Amino acid sequence: MQMLASGVTATIHANTTWGAAGRQPDDLVRTIAAYDAAGLRAVVGIGAQDRASLVFPAEAQPGFLASLSEDLRALVGDPDPPIFARTAAEAEALFDDLSARLPGHGRIRLAFAPAGPQWVSDALFSGLAAAAKARGAPIHMHALESVAQAAAAPGLYPEGTLARLESLGVLGPLTPLAHAAQLTPGDIVVAARSGTRLVRNPASNLRLGCGQAPLAAYWAAGVRVAVGTDCQTMDDDEDLWKELRLAARLSTEPAWHGAGPPDAARLLAMATTEGAAAMGLAGQVGRLAPGLAADLIAVDLRRVRGAYADPSVPLLDLLLARADARDVRLTMVDGRVLYRDGHFPNLDAAAITEAAAQAAQRAREPWTPAREAQVAALVAAVRGHYAAR
């Protein structure tokens, strides 16, 4: 609902944990059903992970677990819980089963979603790459997001993280990498050469202390870049307009001869044509043109123009400088109006909001001050592990 209200018509859902609590693939079924009910286009990822669930690199995990107090080890339980597929065969079986049950309208598609290089073995990567190629499916993962991941990468992939992934058949135009805030110059070359697309998440990277992706360097190398939110917008509102502005401001290099901010056309492309391509939907959505799906939004210009807007300022520049979710009046997907003037014609917004609040409350139970203190202690121990490295 928040995405629709800000004018978002399509999204990549990175992955849904479906293995814990008794291996429940119906969690993924419910995720797909939610996007279908909302009317959004979505690529839903089937998660895969086979190492280092607690801390990485994997060989450090036994020592870290042994360093914890007995009560924290009890809190952790299985350090590698089965929250995702652990083998390519398992991911393939789930992909095929869910594919057979997808709605017939085609708005929902599936992707293979390895959790990230530090959490996935070469064997699993190779198997997922082969499975994706056989099905013409995208691969989507979060890669080189944090400083901790960047610090672990040389030990895991001495030749370079993206060079290893390329050799395993993982990279290419149907492999969008989220974040990529910590790519090395060599990684950037590989991304450009392989046609791998990057999805920028500026507010998320700021909020999580992950550093900032060097957008100017990506563009200079010819890397294609889209924009996303990682469900971590600056104001918790899924407002993609603000994310675009933040990405633009952060891409400006602090030097007299450094790159300036991107122009409006490039910014718009990050949210439209590049986003469509990252989803594997190039030529189907992302532009208003004959033969493409009727995915469109309408924006009220009254607040955008304000008291005065110089007539020499192009309309697109004005929109991207000032518009946000408050100005969106209509969101349509595949010719169907999903949001109009603050209302959702096909959804009971009040009931959905209440259900979400109740679900969040249930997720805290049972929750005690003692357990909260234990979790804080575990977080501190994890921080200490990475700080020491």
C-alpha positions as CSV (number, residue, x, y, z in Angstrom):
1,M,0.0,0.0,0.0
2,Q,2.8,2.4,0.8
3,M,4.5,1.6,-2.5
4,L,1.3,2.2,-4.5
5,A,0.7,5.5,-2.7
6,S,4.1,6.7,-3.7
7,G,3.6,5.7,-7.3
8,V,5.6,2.4,-7.4
9,T,4.1,-0.1,-9.7
10,A,6.7,-2.9,-9.6
11,T,9.3,-4.3,-7.2
12,I,11.8,-7.0,-6.5
13,H,11.1,-8.9,-3.3
14,A,14.6,-10.1,-2.4
15,N,13.6,-13.2,-0.5
16,T,11.3,-14.5,2.2
17,T,12.5,-16.8,4.9
18,W,10.6,-19.9,4.6
19,G,12.6,-22.7,6.2
20,A,12.5,-22.0,10.0
21,A,9.7,-23.1,12.2
22,G,9.1,-26.4,10.4
23,R,10.0,-25.5,6.8
24,Q,7.0,-23.6,5.7
25,P,7.0,-22.8,2.0
26,D,3.5,-21.4,2.5
27,D,5.3,-18.2,3.7
28,L,6.3,-17.7,0.1
29,V,2.8,-18.5,-1.0
30,R,1.4,-15.8,1.2
31,T,4.0,-13.3,0.0
32,I,3.0,-14.0,-3.6
33,A,-0.7,-13.7,-2.6
34,A,-0.1,-10.4,-1.0
35,Y,1.4,-8.9,-4.1
36,D,-1.4,-10.3,-6.2
37,A,-4.0,-8.8,-3.9
38,A,-2.4,-5.4,-4.0
39,G,-2.1,-5.6,-7.8
40,L,1.6,-4.8,-7.9
41,R,4.1,-6.4,-10.3
42,A,6.7,-8.3,-8.4
43,V,9.7,-10.6,-8.8
44,V,9.7,-12.7,-5.7
45,G,13.0,-14.3,-4.7
46,I,13.4,-17.9,-3.5
47,G,16.2,-17.6,-0.9
48,A,19.2,-19.9,-0.7
49,Q,22.0,-20.1,1.8
50,D,24.3,-22.8,3.0
51,R,26.9,-21.3,5.3
52,A,27.7,-18.7,7.9
53,S,24.3,-17.8,9.2
54,L,25.5,-16.5,12.5
55,V,28.8,-14.8,11.6
56,F,31.1,-14.8,8.6
57,P,33.4,-16.1,7.3
58,A,32.1,-19.6,8.0
59,E,35.3,-20.9,9.4
60,A,35.1,-18.3,12.2
61,Q,31.6,-19.4,13.3
62,P,32.6,-22.3,15.6
63,G,35.1,-20.2,17.5
64,F,32.6,-17.4,17.9
65,L,29.9,-19.7,19.2
66,A,32.4,-21.2,21.7
67,S,33.2,-17.7,22.9
68,L,29.6,-17.0,23.9
69,S,28.2,-17.6,27.4
70,E,26.0,-20.6,27.9
71,D,22.8,-18.6,27.9
72,L,23.7,-16.9,24.7
73,R,24.6,-20.2,23.0
74,A,21.1,-21.4,24.1
75,L,19.6,-18.3,22.6
76,V,21.3,-18.9,19.3
77,G,20.4,-22.6,19.2
78,D,21.2,-23.9,15.7
79,P,23.8,-21.4,14.3
80,D,22.7,-22.4,10.8
81,P,18.9,-22.7,10.9
82,P,17.2,-23.8,7.7
83,I,15.7,-20.5,6.8
84,F,16.4,-20.8,3.1
85,A,17.0,-23.6,0.6
86,R,20.4,-25.2,1.4
87,T,20.9,-26.9,-2.0
88,A,20.2,-25.9,-5.6
89,A,17.9,-29.0,-6.0
90,E,15.8,-27.8,-3.0
91,A,15.5,-24.3,-4.5
92,E,14.7,-25.7,-8.0
93,A,11.9,-27.9,-6.6
94,L,10.3,-25.0,-4.7
95,F,10.7,-22.7,-7.8
96,D,8.9,-25.2,-10.0
97,D,6.2,-25.9,-7.5
98,L,5.4,-22.2,-7.0
99,S,5.7,-21.5,-10.7
100,A,2.9,-24.0,-11.3
101,R,0.7,-22.1,-8.9
102,L,1.4,-18.5,-9.9
103,P,-1.6,-16.4,-11.0
104,G,-2.2,-16.6,-14.7
105,H,-2.0,-12.8,-15.3
106,G,1.8,-12.8,-15.3
107,R,2.3,-9.9,-13.0
108,I,4.2,-12.1,-10.5
109,R,7.4,-13.8,-11.4
110,L,10.0,-15.8,-9.5
111,A,13.7,-15.4,-9.1
112,F,16.5,-17.4,-7.4
113,A,17.8,-15.3,-4.5
114,P,21.1,-16.4,-3.0
115,A,21.4,-14.6,0.3
116,G,24.8,-13.0,-0.5
117,P,28.4,-14.1,-1.4
118,Q,29.5,-14.5,2.2
119,W,26.6,-16.8,2.9
120,V,26.6,-19.0,-0.2
121,S,29.2,-21.6,-1.3
122,D,30.6,-22.0,-4.8
123,A,28.7,-25.2,-5.3
124,L,25.4,-23.6,-4.4
125,F,26.1,-20.6,-6.6
126,S,26.9,-22.8,-9.6
127,G,23.8,-24.9,-9.1
128,L,21.5,-21.8,-8.8
129,A,23.1,-20.3,-11.9
130,A,22.4,-23.4,-13.9
131,A,18.9,-23.6,-12.6
132,A,18.2,-20.0,-13.5
133,K,19.6,-20.3,-17.0
134,A,17.5,-23.4,-17.7
135,R,14.4,-21.5,-16.7
136,G,15.2,-18.1,-18.0
137,A,14.8,-16.8,-14.5
138,P,16.6,-13.8,-12.8
139,I,19.1,-14.2,-10.0
140,H,18.8,-11.5,-7.3
141,M,21.0,-11.0,-4.3
142,H,22.4,-8.5,-1.9
143,A,26.1,-8.2,-2.5
144,L,29.0,-6.3,-0.8
145,E,26.6,-4.2,1.3
146,S,28.6,-3.6,4.5
147,V,32.1,-2.8,5.6
148,A,32.1,-6.2,7.4
149,Q,31.3,-8.0,4.1
150,A,34.0,-6.0,2.3
151,A,36.5,-6.9,5.0
152,A,35.7,-10.6,4.6
153,A,35.7,-10.6,0.8
154,P,39.4,-10.8,0.1
155,G,39.7,-14.0,2.2
156,L,36.7,-15.6,0.6
157,Y,37.4,-14.4,-3.0
158,P,41.1,-13.5,-3.4
159,E,40.6,-12.9,-7.2
160,G,37.7,-10.5,-6.4
161,T,34.1,-11.2,-5.4
162,L,32.4,-10.4,-8.7
163,A,35.2,-12.1,-10.6
164,R,34.5,-15.3,-8.7
165,L,30.7,-14.9,-9.3
166,E,31.3,-14.3,-13.0
167,S,33.4,-17.5,-13.2
168,L,30.5,-19.4,-11.5
169,G,28.0,-18.2,-14.1
170,V,26.1,-16.1,-11.7
171,L,26.4,-12.6,-13.3
172,G,24.8,-11.1,-16.3
173,P,21.9,-8.8,-17.3
174,L,19.4,-10.9,-15.4
175,T,21.3,-10.6,-12.2
176,P,20.6,-7.4,-10.3
177,L,22.8,-6.9,-7.3
178,A,21.3,-4.8,-4.5
179,H,23.4,-2.4,-2.5
180,A,26.9,-3.0,-4.0
181,A,28.1,-0.2,-1.7
182,Q,31.5,-1.8,-1.3
183,L,32.6,-2.8,-4.8
184,T,36.3,-2.6,-5.6
185,P,37.5,-1.0,-8.8
186,G,38.0,-4.6,-10.1
187,D,34.4,-5.5,-9.2
188,I,33.1,-2.4,-11.1
189,V,35.0,-3.6,-14.2
190,V,33.4,-7.0,-13.9
191,A,29.9,-5.6,-13.4
192,A,30.3,-3.5,-16.5
193,R,31.8,-6.3,-18.6
194,S,29.1,-8.8,-17.6
195,G,26.2,-6.5,-18.0
196,T,25.3,-7.1,-14.3
197,R,22.9,-4.4,-13.0
198,L,23.2,-2.7,-9.6
199,V,20.3,-1.6,-7.5
200,R,21.1,1.4,-5.4
201,N,19.6,1.7,-1.8
202,P,20.8,5.0,-0.5
203,A,18.8,5.5,2.7
204,S,19.2,1.9,3.8
205,N,23.0,2.2,3.4
206,L,23.0,5.4,5.5
207,R,20.7,4.0,8.2
208,L,22.8,0.7,8.5
209,G,26.2,2.4,8.4
210,C,27.2,0.6,5.2
211,G,28.8,3.4,3.3
212,Q,27.7,4.8,0.0
213,A,27.9,3.2,-3.4
214,P,30.1,5.3,-5.7
215,L,27.5,6.0,-8.3
216,A,29.7,8.3,-10.4
217,A,32.3,5.5,-10.7
218,Y,29.6,3.0,-11.8
219,W,28.2,5.3,-14.5
220,A,31.7,6.2,-15.7
221,A,32.5,2.5,-16.1
222,G,29.2,1.9,-18.0
223,V,27.4,0.0,-15.2
224,R,23.6,0.2,-15.4
225,V,22.0,1.3,-12.1
226,A,18.4,1.1,-10.7
227,V,17.1,2.4,-7.4
228,G,15.3,0.6,-4.6
229,T,14.5,1.1,-0.9
230,D,15.4,-2.2,0.9
231,C,12.4,-1.4,3.0
232,Q,14.6,1.1,4.7
233,T,13.6,4.6,3.4
234,M,14.7,7.5,5.4
235,D,11.2,8.1,6.8
236,D,9.9,4.5,6.8
237,D,7.4,5.4,4.1
238,E,8.6,3.7,0.9
239,D,8.7,7.0,-0.8
240,L,10.9,6.4,-3.9
241,W,10.9,10.1,-4.9
242,K,13.0,10.9,-1.8
243,E,15.3,7.9,-2.5
244,L,16.0,9.3,-6.0
245,R,16.9,12.7,-4.6
246,L,19.1,11.2,-1.9
247,A,20.9,9.0,-4.5
248,A,21.5,12.1,-6.6
249,R,22.9,14.2,-3.7
250,L,25.2,11.4,-2.5
251,S,26.6,10.7,-6.0
252,T,28.2,14.2,-6.2
253,E,31.9,13.9,-5.6
254,P,33.6,16.4,-3.3
255,A,36.2,17.7,-5.7
256,W,36.4,20.6,-8.1
257,H,36.8,18.3,-11.0
258,G,34.6,15.5,-9.5
259,A,31.4,14.3,-11.0
260,G,28.3,16.4,-10.3
261,P,24.8,15.1,-9.7
262,P,23.1,13.1,-12.4
263,D,20.7,14.9,-14.7
264,A,16.9,14.4,-14.4
265,A,16.8,11.9,-17.3
266,R,19.3,9.6,-15.7
267,L,17.5,9.8,-12.3
268,L,14.1,9.0,-13.9
269,A,15.7,6.0,-15.7
270,M,16.9,4.6,-12.4
271,A,13.2,4.4,-11.3
272,T,11.7,3.4,-14.6
273,T,13.6,1.8,-17.5
274,E,16.5,0.6,-15.4
275,G,14.2,-0.7,-12.8
276,A,12.2,-2.6,-15.4
277,A,15.5,-4.1,-16.8
278,A,16.6,-5.1,-13.4
279,M,13.4,-7.1,-13.1
280,G,13.9,-8.7,-16.5
281,L,11.0,-6.7,-17.9
282,A,12.7,-4.4,-20.3
283,G,10.5,-3.7,-23.3
284,Q,7.4,-4.6,-21.3
285,V,7.1,-1.9,-18.7
286,G,9.1,1.2,-17.7
287,R,8.0,3.5,-20.5
288,L,4.7,4.9,-21.8
289,A,4.7,3.6,-25.4
290,P,2.5,1.5,-27.7
291,G,2.7,-2.2,-26.9
292,L,3.9,-1.8,-23.3
293,A,1.8,-2.5,-20.3
294,A,-0.4,0.3,-19.0
295,D,1.6,0.9,-15.8
296,L,1.4,4.6,-15.1
297,I,1.0,7.2,-12.4
298,A,-0.5,10.7,-12.2
299,V,1.1,13.5,-10.2
300,D,-0.5,16.7,-9.0
301,L,1.7,19.6,-9.9
302,R,0.2,22.3,-7.6
303,R,2.4,21.7,-4.6
304,V,5.4,20.9,-6.8
305,R,5.1,24.3,-8.5
306,G,4.7,26.0,-5.2
307,A,4.4,29.8,-4.9
308,Y,6.7,30.1,-8.0
309,A,8.5,27.9,-10.4
310,D,10.7,29.5,-13.0
311,P,9.3,28.8,-16.5
312,S,12.8,27.9,-17.7
313,V,13.0,24.9,-15.4
314,P,12.0,21.7,-17.3
315,L,9.0,20.0,-15.9
316,L,11.0,16.7,-15.3
317,D,13.7,18.6,-13.3
318,L,11.0,20.3,-11.2
319,L,9.3,16.9,-10.5
320,L,12.4,15.2,-9.4
321,A,13.5,18.1,-7.3
322,R,10.3,18.6,-5.4
323,A,7.7,15.8,-5.8
324,D,7.1,13.1,-3.3
325,A,4.4,10.6,-2.4
326,R,2.1,13.4,-1.3
327,D,1.7,14.5,-4.9
328,V,0.8,11.1,-6.4
329,R,-2.9,11.1,-7.3
330,L,-3.2,7.8,-9.2
331,T,-1.3,4.6,-9.6
332,M,-2.3,2.1,-12.3
333,V,-0.9,-1.3,-13.1
334,D,-1.8,-3.2,-16.3
335,G,-4.7,-0.7,-16.9
336,R,-6.2,-1.2,-13.4
337,V,-6.4,1.7,-11.0
338,L,-4.9,0.6,-7.6
339,Y,-4.6,3.9,-5.9
340,R,-6.5,7.2,-6.4
341,D,-6.7,10.4,-4.3
342,G,-5.7,8.7,-1.1
343,H,-7.9,5.6,-1.5
344,F,-7.3,2.0,-2.6
345,P,-10.3,1.0,-4.6
346,N,-9.6,-2.7,-4.3
347,L,-8.3,-2.9,-0.7
348,D,-9.7,-2.4,2.7
349,A,-6.9,-0.1,3.9
350,A,-8.1,0.2,7.5
351,A,-8.5,-3.6,8.0
352,I,-5.1,-4.2,6.4
353,T,-3.4,-1.6,8.6
354,E,-4.9,-3.1,11.7
355,A,-4.0,-6.7,10.7
356,A,-0.4,-5.5,10.1
357,A,-0.2,-4.0,13.5
358,Q,-1.6,-7.1,15.2
359,A,0.8,-9.3,13.3
360,A,3.7,-7.1,14.5
361,Q,2.5,-7.3,18.0
362,R,2.2,-11.1,17.9
363,A,5.8,-11.4,16.6
364,R,7.1,-10.0,19.9
365,E,5.4,-12.6,22.0
366,P,6.7,-14.1,24.3
367,W,9.0,-11.1,24.9
368,T,10.6,-10.3,28.3
369,P,13.1,-7.8,29.5
370,A,15.5,-10.6,30.2
371,R,15.3,-11.9,26.6
372,E,15.7,-8.4,25.2
373,A,18.9,-8.0,27.3
374,Q,20.1,-11.4,25.9
375,V,19.5,-10.3,22.4
376,A,21.4,-7.0,23.0
377,A,24.3,-9.0,24.4
378,L,24.4,-11.2,21.3
379,V,24.3,-8.2,19.1
380,A,27.2,-6.7,21.0
381,A,29.2,-10.0,20.6
382,V,28.6,-10.0,16.9
383,R,29.8,-6.4,16.7
384,G,32.9,-7.3,18.6
385,H,33.6,-10.2,16.2
386,Y,33.6,-7.9,13.2
387,A,35.5,-5.1,15.0
388,A,38.2,-7.5,16.0
389,R,38.6,-8.6,12.4
